[in-house]
């Protein structure tokens, strides 16, 4: 998996800041360091930048998540949502074993 941080649209950062300000609690789905879908539950306790590594949130149980890997944040699409959908649609791109004329 590519470990390079990809800058995210400001709207995703605003959603994180709003969730923190409102004390929102819930589930976050994200791609973990192995590229697998993982989840964390709780409130966002920290939102911080680590120089050279990117922006991270820390969820209640001390799970640290890079924000460009978030699939959904409390039910709302995150920066990696399109990547997640692309994984699901990849099987629709094949020909099912039939040649294309």
C-alpha positions in Angstrom: 0.0 0.0 0.0 1.2 3.5 -0.8 2.0 5.2 2.5 2.2 8.7 1.0 -0.2 11.2 2.5 -2.6 12.7 0.0 -4.0 16.1 0.8 -7.8 16.1 1.3 -10.4 18.7 0.4 -11.1 21.2 3.1 -14.7 20.0 3.5 -13.4 16.8 5.1 -11.3 18.7 7.6 -14.4 20.9 8.4 -16.5 17.7 9.0 -13.9 16.5 11.5 -13.7 19.8 13.3 -17.5 20.0 13.4 -17.8 16.4 14.8 -15.2 17.3 17.5 -17.0 20.6 18.4 -20.3 18.8 18.7 -18.9 15.9 20.7 -20.1 13.4 18.1 -19.7 9.8 18.9 -20.0 6.9 16.4 -18.2 4.6 14.0 -15.4 5.5 11.6 -14.5 3.1 8.7 -11.1 3.5 7.2 -8.3 1.7 5.3 -5.7 0.5 7.9 -1.9 0.4 7.2 -2.3 -3.0 5.5 -4.9 -1.5 3.1 -7.8 -3.5 4.7 -11.0 -1.9 5.8 -11.1 -1.4 9.5 -13.3 0.5 12.0 -13.0 2.5 15.2 -15.7 3.7 17.5 -15.9 6.7 19.8 -15.4 10.4 19.8 -12.5 12.2 18.1 -10.2 13.3 20.8 -7.4 14.9 18.8 -6.9 16.3 15.3 -3.3 17.0 14.5 -0.7 17.2 11.8 2.4 15.1 12.0 5.1 16.8 9.9 6.1 14.7 6.9 3.3 12.1 7.6 0.0 14.0 7.2 -3.1 14.9 9.2 -4.4 12.4 11.8 -7.4 12.0 14.1 -7.3 10.1 17.3 -10.5 8.3 18.3 -11.5 7.6 21.9 -9.8 4.2 22.2 -6.5 5.8 21.0 -6.9 4.6 17.4 -4.8 6.9 15.2 -6.2 7.3 11.7 -4.7 9.3 8.8 -7.6 11.4 7.4 -6.9 10.6 3.8 -7.7 7.0 4.6 -11.2 7.6 6.1 -14.0 5.9 4.2 -16.8 7.1 6.3 -16.9 9.5 9.3 -19.9 8.9 11.5 -21.9 7.8 8.4 -20.7 10.6 6.1 -18.4 10.0 3.2 -14.7 10.5 3.9 -11.7 11.2 1.6 -11.2 7.5 0.8 -14.8 6.8 0.0 -14.3 6.9 -3.8 -11.4 4.5 -3.4 -13.6 2.1 -1.4 -16.3 2.2 -4.1 -13.7 1.6 -6.8 -12.8 -1.7 -5.0 -16.4 -2.8 -5.1 -17.0 -1.9 -8.7 -13.8 -3.6 -10.1 -15.6 -6.8 -10.8 -18.1 -4.9 -13.0 -15.2 -4.0 -15.4 -14.5 -7.6 -16.5 -16.1 -9.4 -19.4 -17.1 -12.4 -17.4 -14.9 -14.6 -19.6 -16.6 -13.6 -22.8 -14.6 -12.0 -25.6 -15.5 -8.5 -26.6 -15.9 -8.2 -30.4 
